């Protein structure tokens, strides 16, 4: 902030004093603004959440042993539950119980109520809940012999304007990313690459992610990161390789139902 100073003739002492008072008020206002900005910055910094233990589950969270596992592990954050386009695409279909969401019940309202009860139990244990909100890809078919499926069925036939408001576009195809020919982009796979994705001893794959971890750490200016590995064999090694390379260790597919995996 800049303060403007003006030189004016002083005709009497009263006006001179008034000019000084205005100047002091201006300087005080600057100091107050600076102090307020510092206070806001301090408040934002104080609200920053730091944690050391997070669990994430795409499946198994409906298992009777899930909350017992939470009781044993005492995580600060649980990433669980699917919302957004995935929820509306899959919750009312026979595909919702499969990959990726493994929704425990069928029906939009039924599934939403189930997640509300689970979140309540986690909050009661002092755990913050972060849901999965996928914004990069959708599940479904715009057209099929049975008509639109999953997201496209929901968008065209099940959209509730009282709950969700007016549709942003008439045709859901207009929401999709397109290639240079104007065709919507579709694919069926994603991973860190088969060599680092998981361990398959019979094929000679050891799921080693050190190279990827070091590249990410260097390219992203030492910011926190992790690798979404589909590892169920070298669980301890997968955790250790991330910790050794500055990443956030994770046992992504640690099966808590298995006592041996749970100890890992």
C-alpha positions in Angstrom: 0.0 0.0 0.0 1.3 3.5 -0.9 0.4 6.6 1.2 0.1 9.9 -0.7 1.7 12.9 0.8 0.6 16.4 -0.2 2.3 19.7 0.6 -0.2 22.5 1.4 0.4 25.9 2.9 -0.2 26.0 6.6 -2.3 29.0 7.5 -2.8 28.3 11.2 -1.7 25.9 13.8 -5.1 24.1 14.0 -4.9 23.1 10.3 -1.3 22.0 10.7 -2.3 19.7 13.6 -5.2 18.4 11.5 -2.9 17.5 8.7 -0.6 15.7 11.1 -3.5 13.8 12.6 -4.6 12.6 9.1 -1.1 11.5 8.3 -0.8 9.6 11.5 -4.2 7.9 10.9 -3.0 6.9 7.4 0.2 5.4 8.8 -1.8 3.6 11.5 -4.2 2.2 8.9 -1.2 0.8 7.0 0.1 -0.8 10.1 -3.3 -2.3 11.1 -3.7 -3.7 7.5 -0.3 -5.3 7.7 -1.0 -6.8 11.2 -4.4 -8.1 9.9 -2.7 -9.8 6.9 -0.2 -11.4 9.2 -2.9 -12.6 11.6 -4.8 -14.2 8.7 -1.7 -15.9 7.4 -1.0 -17.2 10.9 -4.5 -18.5 11.2 -4.3 -20.3 7.8 -1.0 -21.8 8.9 -2.5 -22.9 12.2 -5.3 -24.7 10.3 -3.0 -26.7 8.2 -3.5 -30.4 8.9 -0.4 -32.6 9.4 -0.7 -36.3 9.9 1.5 -39.4 9.9 -1.0 -42.2 9.4 -3.6 -42.6 6.7 -5.5 -45.6 5.5 -7.2 -45.9 2.1 -9.6 -48.6 1.0 -11.3 -49.2 -2.3 -12.6 -52.5 -1.2 -13.1 -54.4 2.1 -14.5 -51.4 3.9 -17.8 -53.2 4.4 -16.1 -56.1 6.0 -17.1 -56.6 9.7 -13.4 -56.4 10.6 -12.8 -52.9 9.0 -13.7 -50.8 12.0 -11.8 -53.2 14.3 -8.8 -52.6 12.0 -9.3 -48.9 12.5 -9.4 -49.3 16.2 -6.1 -51.2 16.2 -4.3 -48.9 13.7 -5.7 -45.6 15.0 -5.2 -43.6 11.8 -5.7 -39.8 11.7 -7.3 -40.0 8.2 -9.3 -42.7 6.4 -9.8 -42.4 2.6 -13.0 -44.3 2.1 -16.2 -44.0 0.1 -16.9 -43.0 -3.5 -18.7 -39.9 -4.4 -19.2 -37.6 -7.4 -19.5 -39.1 -10.9 -18.4 -42.6 -9.7 -21.2 -42.7 -7.1 -23.9 -41.5 -9.5 -22.6 -43.7 -12.3 -22.4 -47.0 -10.3 -24.5 -46.9 -7.1 -27.8 -47.9 -8.9 -26.3 -50.5 -11.2 -25.2 -54.2 -10.9 -21.6 -53.0 -11.6 -21.3 -50.9 -8.4 -20.2 -53.9 -6.4 -17.1 -54.4 -8.6 -14.0 -52.4 -9.4 -13.2 -49.7 -8.6 -15.7 -48.7 -5.9 -16.9 -52.0 -4.5 -20.1 -50.3 -3.3 -21.7 -52.4 -0.4 -25.3 -51.8 -1.3 -27.3 -50.9 -4.5 -29.3 -47.7 -4.9 -28.3 -44.0 -4.7 -30.2 -43.3 -1.5 -29.4 -46.7 0.1 -25.7 -46.3 -0.7 -25.5 -42.7 0.5 -27.1 -43.6 3.8 -24.7 -46.5 4.2 -21.7 -44.2 3.7 -23.2 -41.7 6.2 -23.4 -44.4 8.9 -19.8 -45.5 8.2 -18.5 -41.9 8.3 -20.3 -41.4 11.6 -18.5 -44.5 13.1 -15.2 -43.2 11.9 -15.8 -39.7 13.2 -16.7 -41.3 16.6 -13.2 -42.8 16.6 -11.6 -39.4 16.0 -10.8 -40.2 12.3 -11.1 -37.6 9.6 -12.8 -39.0 6.5 -11.7 -38.2 2.9 -13.9 -39.6 0.1 -12.7 -40.6 -3.3 -13.8 -38.0 -5.9 -12.7 -39.0 -9.3 -12.7 -36.1 -11.8 -10.5 -37.7 -14.6 -12.6 -40.5 -16.0 -16.2 -41.7 -16.1 -17.6 -45.2 -16.2 -20.3 -46.2 -18.7 -21.4 -46.4 -22.3 -23.2 -43.6 -24.1 -25.0 -46.2 -26.2 -25.5 -50.0 -26.0 -28.1 -52.6 -27.0 -29.7 -51.8 -23.6 -29.4 -48.1 -24.0 -27.1 -45.7 -22.1 -25.3 -47.3 -19.2 -23.8 -46.2 -15.9 -23.0 -42.4 -15.9 -24.8 -41.8 -19.2 -27.9 -43.6 -18.0 -27.8 -41.6 -14.8 -27.3 -38.3 -16.6 -30.1 -38.9 -19.1 -32.7 -40.7 -17.0 -32.0 -40.3 -13.3 -30.8 -36.7 -12.8 -32.8 -35.1 -10.0 -32.9 -31.3 -10.6 -34.4 -30.8 -7.1 -31.2 -32.2 -5.6 -28.6 -31.4 -8.2 -29.9 -28.4 -10.0 -30.2 -27.9 -13.8 -28.0 -30.1 -16.0 -24.9 -28.2 -17.1 -25.3 -29.4 -20.7 -28.0 -31.3 -22.6 -25.7 -34.0 -23.9 -23.2 -35.6 -21.5 -20.9 -36.2 -24.4 -20.2 -32.5 -24.3 -18.5 -33.0 -20.9 -15.9 -35.4 -22.2 -12.4 -34.7 -23.2 -11.9 -35.3 -26.9 -8.9 -36.1 -29.1 -7.8 -34.0 -32.1 -10.4 -35.6 -34.3 -13.2 -34.6 -31.9 -13.8 -38.2 -30.7 -14.2 -38.7 -26.9 -11.1 -40.2 -25.4 -11.7 -43.7 -23.9 -9.3 -46.2 -22.4 -9.4 -49.2 -20.0 -6.1 -49.1 -18.2 -3.9 -47.0 -16.0 -0.9 -47.8 -13.7 2.7 -47.0 -12.8 3.8 -49.5 -15.5 3.8 -53.2 -15.2 7.5 -53.3 -14.0 6.6 -51.2 -10.9 2.9 -51.9 -10.6 3.0 -55.2 -8.7 5.1 -58.3 -7.9 4.6 -61.3 -10.1 7.5 -63.8 -9.3 6.5 -66.2 -12.0 7.0 -63.5 -14.6 10.1 -62.1 -13.1 8.4 -58.8 -12.0 9.5 -57.4 -8.6 7.2 -54.3 -8.5 10.3 -52.1 -7.9 9.2 -48.4 -7.9 12.5 -46.7 -6.9 13.2 -45.2 -10.3 9.7 -43.7 -10.5 9.9 -42.4 -6.9 13.2 -40.6 -7.5 12.0 -39.1 -10.7 8.8 -37.8 -9.0 10.7 -36.4 -6.0 13.1 -34.5 -8.3 10.5 -33.3 -10.8 8.1 -32.0 -8.2 10.4 -30.0 -6.0 10.5 -32.4 -3.1 6.7 -32.1 -2.5 4.9 -35.1 -0.8 4.0 -37.9 -3.1 3.1 -41.5 -3.1 2.8 -44.4 -5.7 -0.5 -46.1 -6.1 0.9 -49.6 -6.3 -1.2 -52.7 -6.7 1.1 -54.7 -4.5 0.1 -57.6 -2.4 3.4 -59.6 -2.1 6.3 -57.2 -1.3 4.2 -55.1 1.1 7.0 -54.2 3.5 9.4 -53.6 0.7 7.0 -51.4 -1.1 6.5 -49.3 2.1 10.3 -49.1 2.6 11.2 -48.1 -0.9 8.9 -45.1 -0.7 10.1 -44.1 2.7 13.7 -44.3 1.5 13.0 -42.1 -1.5 11.1 -39.3 0.3 7.6 -40.5 -0.5 4.7 -41.3 1.8 4.9 -45.1 2.5 1.8 -47.0 1.7 0.7 -50.6 1.8 -2.1 -50.0 -0.7 -3.3 -53.6 -0.9 -2.5 -54.7 2.6 -5.3 -57.2 3.3 -6.3 -56.4 6.9 -8.5 -59.6 6.8 -5.2 -61.6 6.6 -3.4 -61.7 10.0 0.0 -61.9 8.3 -0.7 -59.0 6.0 -2.1 -57.0 8.9 1.1 -57.4 10.8 3.0 -56.0 7.8 
